[in-house]
Amino acid sequence: MEIIYFFLAGAVGSLVKDILVDNTLELPKRINGKIALGFVGGMLVGGFTGWAVDQSILMAALAGFSGTAVLENLLNKRFQLKVE
């Protein structure tokens, strides 16, 4: 049952990051036949990082808050891309 709490804490941390940093929540939409997840994608990444940290609820929320930023930096270094 704790795994669900860690996942939810990470997802909430990601949601808070989207609200504080971006000042908006981007809704999921279809672009050229492909689905852009918007803030839901960030919540999934945040939830997974919160689950992976598995220390405490606070650590899971902080991991969710920073999870998407870490993933973007790793992608930039690996593929020399600019992720927005």
C-alpha positions as CSV (number, residue, x, y, z in Angstrom):
1,M,0.0,0.0,0.0
2,E,2.9,2.3,0.6
3,I,3.9,2.0,-3.0
4,I,0.7,3.8,-4.0
5,Y,1.4,6.6,-1.5
6,F,4.9,7.1,-2.9
7,F,3.6,7.1,-6.5
8,L,0.8,9.6,-5.6
9,A,3.3,11.8,-3.7
10,G,5.6,11.9,-6.7
11,A,2.7,12.7,-9.0
12,V,1.5,15.6,-6.8
13,G,5.1,16.9,-6.6
14,S,5.2,17.0,-10.4
15,L,1.8,18.7,-10.5
16,V,3.0,21.4,-8.1
17,K,6.1,21.9,-10.2
18,D,4.0,22.4,-13.3
19,I,1.9,25.0,-11.5
20,L,4.8,26.8,-9.9
21,V,7.3,26.8,-12.7
22,D,5.1,27.0,-15.8
23,N,2.2,28.9,-14.2
24,T,-0.1,26.7,-16.3
25,L,-1.3,23.1,-16.7
26,E,-1.2,22.0,-20.3
27,L,-4.1,19.7,-21.1
28,P,-3.6,16.5,-23.1
29,K,-4.3,17.1,-26.8
30,R,-3.9,15.4,-30.2
31,I,-1.3,16.9,-32.5
32,N,-0.9,15.5,-36.1
33,G,-2.5,12.3,-35.1
34,K,-0.3,11.8,-32.0
35,I,-1.3,12.4,-28.4
36,A,0.6,14.9,-26.3
37,L,0.1,14.0,-22.7
38,G,0.6,17.5,-21.2
39,F,0.7,17.6,-17.4
40,V,-0.5,14.0,-17.3
41,G,2.9,12.9,-18.7
42,G,4.7,14.8,-16.1
43,M,2.6,13.3,-13.4
44,L,3.4,9.8,-14.7
45,V,7.2,10.6,-14.7
46,G,6.8,12.2,-11.2
47,G,4.9,9.2,-9.9
48,F,7.5,6.8,-11.2
49,T,10.4,8.7,-9.7
50,G,8.5,9.0,-6.4
51,W,8.0,5.2,-6.4
52,A,11.7,4.6,-7.3
53,V,12.9,6.8,-4.4
54,D,10.9,4.8,-1.9
55,Q,12.2,6.6,1.2
56,S,9.4,8.7,2.6
57,I,6.4,10.6,1.3
58,L,8.4,13.9,1.4
59,M,11.3,12.5,-0.6
60,A,8.8,11.0,-3.1
61,A,7.2,14.4,-3.5
62,L,10.6,16.1,-4.0
63,A,11.6,13.4,-6.5
64,G,8.4,14.0,-8.4
65,F,9.1,17.8,-8.3
66,S,12.5,17.4,-9.8
67,G,12.0,14.2,-11.8
68,T,11.1,15.8,-15.1
69,A,14.0,18.3,-14.9
70,V,16.4,15.4,-14.3
71,L,15.0,13.5,-17.3
72,E,15.3,16.5,-19.6
73,N,18.9,17.1,-18.6
74,L,19.8,13.5,-19.2
75,L,18.2,13.5,-22.6
76,N,20.0,16.8,-23.5
77,K,23.4,15.3,-22.5
78,R,22.7,11.9,-24.3
79,F,21.3,13.1,-27.6
80,Q,22.4,16.8,-27.7
81,L,18.8,17.9,-27.9
82,K,16.9,20.8,-26.6
83,V,13.8,19.5,-24.8
84,E,11.1,22.1,-24.1
